[in-house]
């Protein structure tokens, strides 16, 4: 049926051979392959017994939570993890908030609190919204932030249709993969890049809105926010365009069982492979410890990463941060 290519004509494309994101019958396609998101796979998961059930029940570990006030009120370049995929980032004096989720998501409660009340967040210049899944694009959190302050949203193609009604008088900029947002200078350069993922919020809206990842760059620092992604060769493609990435924020949780999670998230070994593909210097893991989304025990991602580090499989520095713990960019 009908195929088309879509990009934002107002933003530059940074890859010479890139025509735009491919859609078939109004639904976005992956760059290399499609995951199976059928309800039958979800049903199979619901009917399967978790082989780690007992181990998971006994696992009471939680990420440590510290107060980020000193960093938030300061001026140093760095970031602080606020849980799941939410980071406050300060880069060249510009501030970003990734995939803001302050509360529980639908029927899921947070296992660890937000380390700072939303009203104590400093001024946010840009919210980076990677895709429309509820644990990354939370209406209540976005509305809370909008009631507290004004910001611009950098996001994916077609996302405006979902979030514009929630955010009155907010600038929303949509990009396709391999596009650079046109921002007032001097600002960090911000690029929207691929991920191996998908979109769904309603019954029949599969892949109607694009998903992706972000790269932020100043002369001093290049930071990659991988958002939600299964492992695929886009990490190698990104490394060709950006050969020196300082900091990689990559998901390491919600990977079990693999038959449903593999096209959506990376397990720790796949995240390390992605980090090595990217040629990153510092790996900061995320997307674990905040919500219970899958079958693995809550402490398993961190233990697995530490084993990979001991075996020398991580071609760079592993920095496991607590929630609320600051990481300064000049500290690596």
N, C-alpha and C positions, 0 to 999 in steps of 0.2 A: 504494500500500500504506500501512501504518500510519505516520502522522506524529504526533510528540509534541514538546512543548517542555520543555526541561530547564534548571533553574538550581539553585543551592544555596539552599534556603529559609532558611538561617541568615544569609545575607549580603544586605545591601541592594543593590537594583538602582538604578543612577544615571541611567537613561534612562527617561523617563515612559512611552514607548510600547513598551517592550521586554518581550516575554512570556517570553523565555528562548531558549536555543539550540535550533534546529530539528533534529530527527533523523527520518530515514526508515528504517524497518526496522533501528533500532539504530545507524545511521551518521549522524554529524554532517554538516550541510550548510553551505555558505558563506552569508554574509549576502546577497550580491548575485548571485553566479554560481559555477559549479563549474569547476575546471580539469580537463583530460583527463589522468588518471593511468594510462591503460591500458598494459599491457606492450607493446602494439604501437608506442606512441610511443617507449618506451625502446629497442625493437628497431630502430626507424628510426634513432635516434641512434647505436646501436652499428654500424650498417651504413653510416652517412654518413661521408664524408671531412671532416675539419676544415679549412676553407679557411685557417685561421691556423696550421696545423700547424708550418710552418717557423719562422714568427715566434715561436711559443710555445717551440719547442725552443731558440732562441737567447736567450730572455729569462731572464737569471739574477738579476734583481732580487729582493730579499727585503726585507720591512719591517725597519727597524732595531730592535734589541732592547736595552733598557736595564734596569738593576737598579731595581726599584720599592721597595726596602727603606725608604728615607727616608719615603716617603708612607705605606706600609703600617704602619710603626711610629709614625706621627704621629697627630694628632687632627683634622686639617683636613678639611672636607667637600670631596669630589671623587671622582674615579674613576681607575682604571688599567685599560688594556686588556691582557688576558692572552693575546690571540689569538682568532681566529675570532669567536664571539659571547660569549666569557667576559669579563666585567668584574667587578672588585671595586669596589664603590660604598660610600662613607661619606656618610651624609646625616643631619644632626641627631644625630650620634653613633651611629646605627643602621647596621649593615653588611649588605650584600647581595652575593651572588655570582650572576651570571646564567649559565644554561646551562653548568655547569662541565664543561669538557673539558680534561684535563691531558695526555693521551697521544695516540697515533695512534688512528684510528677504523677498525674492521674492517681492511680491507686498505690503508688510507691512512696514510702516515706524516706526522707534522708536518714542515713545511718550515722552521719556526722553533721553537726550544725554548720551553717555558713559562719565563717570565722569573724565576720564583721557585719553589722546591720547595714542594709542597703543605703540608708540615709547617711552613713559615715563613709561611703565611697567618695573619693575625690572626683573632681570634674572628669567626665569621660568625653573624649573627643569623638571616638568612633566605636560603635558596637559592630563586631564581626560576627555575622550569622551564617554558619556554614551550610545548614540544611534545615528542613522543616520537621524532623522527628521531635516528639514532645520533650525528650530529655535534653534537647539542644535548643529548641525554639519554644520557649515557655511564655504563653500570653501574659500570665499574671506577673512574672518577673519583668518582662519588657514594659508592661503598663506601670508597674511600681517605679521603675527607673525613670520612665517618661514623666511621671508625676513629680519626681524629685529634681530632674534636670533635663536640659536639652542636649541632644547628641545627633550625629548622623549615623546611618546604618549602611555598612558595606556588606553586600550579600549576593545571592545567585540569581540567575535569570528566572523570571516569573514569580519571585518571592513576594513582590509588592502586592500581588492579589491577595495573599494570605495576611500580611502584617500591616498593610496600610490602614485598615480600619481600627487597629489597636493603638496606633501611634499618630495621633493628629499633629499636623504641622511639623512633621519630622522628615528630613531629607533622607531618602532611601535610594541608594545607588546599586544597580544590578550589573553584574559582569558574568560573562561566560568563562570557560576555562582558558588559560593562557592569555588572559587580558589584564591590563593594568588600570586600576582606578585613576581617574584624573582628579587629583586633590590640589588644594591651594598649596603653594610652595612657601617656605621650606617645610616639607613634611617627609616622614619616611615614605619610600615607595611601597605601595601595597598591590599585590598581585593575587588574582583568584586562579587556583590551580586544580587539577583533577583529584578525585578520590574514587575508590571502588566502593560504591554504596548505592543508595536508592532513596526514593521518597514515597511516603504514604502517610496520610492523616485521616482520610475518610474511607468509605467503602470502595469507591471506584476512581480514586484520584492518583493511582500509582504512577510515579515518575512524571507528573505534570509540572513539577517544580524541580529545578536543578539542585544538585548537591556539590560540595567541593571542599577544598582546603585553601589556606592562605599562606603567603610569604610576605614578611615585612622586612624592609631593608633600609639601613642608613649606611654611610661610609664606614661606620665602626662595627655594625652588627647586622647579621642576617639571621632571621628567626623564621622557622617553619612551624605552622600550626596544622597538624595533620587531620584534625577533626575526626569524623568517623570514616574508617576505610578498612576494607579487607586488603590482604597483600596482593599487589599486582605490579606490573612493570612501570606504572606511572612514576614510581619513586626514582627509577633510573632516568626517566625522561626529564624529571625536575632537576636532577643533579647535573644533567648536561647543560641546562639553562643557567643554573646557579651552582657553580662548582665549589663554592666555599660557604657552607651553611654552618653557622656557629652553634645555634640552639635548635633542637628538634623536640617539639611537644607531640608525643605519639601515644595513642591509646594502647593499653595492654590488658584490658578487662572485657568481660562479656563475650567470651570466645567459646564457651562450652554449652551444648554439644556442637561440634564442628559442622555437622550436616546442615544446621540452620544458621550458624554464626559466621562461618568462614567468608561468605560474600559481603559481610557487613563490618567486621571488626578483626583486628590482629591479636593473636595470642602473643605472649612475651617473646617467643622465638621469632615469630614473623615480624614483630615490631623491631627487634634487633636487626633482622635482615633488612628491613626498610631503612633503618638508621644507617646501616653500613652502605646500602645502595645510595643513600642521600649524601654520603661522605660527611656526615655531621660531626661536630666536635663534642657537644654535650647532649645527652639524651635525658629528657625529663619526662617520665611516664605519667599518664593521666587515664581517665575513664576506668577507674577501679575504686573500690572502697567507699563510694558515696551512695550508690543505689545498688540494690540486688536485682540484676537484670538477667542472670543466667545461672548455669548449674555449678560452676567452679566455686570452691570455698573462697571466702573473701580475702584471705591472706596469700593465696596461691600465686597471684601475679608477681608480688614483691619477692617471694621466696624463689620463684623461677628466674626472675631477673638477676637476683644475687648469685644464683648458681651459674648462669651464663657469664656473669662478670668474672667469677672465680676461674672459669674455664678459659678466660681470655678471648671470648667470642665477640665482645663489644669493642668495635674499632674506634674508641673514643671514651669519654668520661660518662659514667652513669651517675645521675644526680636524682636520688629519690627524695622528693621534698614532702614535708608534712603539709597539711592543709593550713594555710595562713603563713607558711614559712616563705620568706623572700629569697629569691635567687638574683644576685646582682650580675649584670652582664660583664662587668670587668673582673669578675672573680674566677673565671675559668682559666 
